[in-house]
């Protein structure tokens, strides 16, 4: 059985001292990720960026450069919260000039909304990728490819 590689785009959007996060709730309580999702077949990165941002936040933004890339290989992690056999490459892309244009239309599973989170609160949250909290807080990314991180 072939398990396709999934590529997703995530919109890193700052406003003053806050960052835009997708808020989720499950049995762990509240948890947070950078909004975004899978790029569809024959869909370009910039089109996926716009579509995912609109679906999950009801907003639009200008796409900037790729800030960093991470991989997630579920079979190599001790978490039961990821889909079995998931192998995902995530492109974290700068998003500027965010504007709210409508309501979020297609929330992800367990997503309850979006929130502008103060950067100083990031370390207290159940947030993924946890290893990138410092870099996201300081807006300083030492290298693009961050590897297989949670």
Secondary structure as UniProt FT lines:
FT   STRAND          6..15
FT   TURN            16..17
FT   STRAND          18..26
FT   TURN            27..28
FT   STRAND          29..33
FT   STRAND          36..38
FT   TURN            41..42
FT   HELIX           45..57
FT   STRAND          59..73
FT   HELIX           74..76
FT   TURN            84..85
FT   STRAND          87..100
FT   TURN            109..110
FT   STRAND          111..118
FT   HELIX           119..124
FT   STRAND          127..128
FT   HELIX           130..132
FT   HELIX           133..138
FT   STRAND          145..148
//
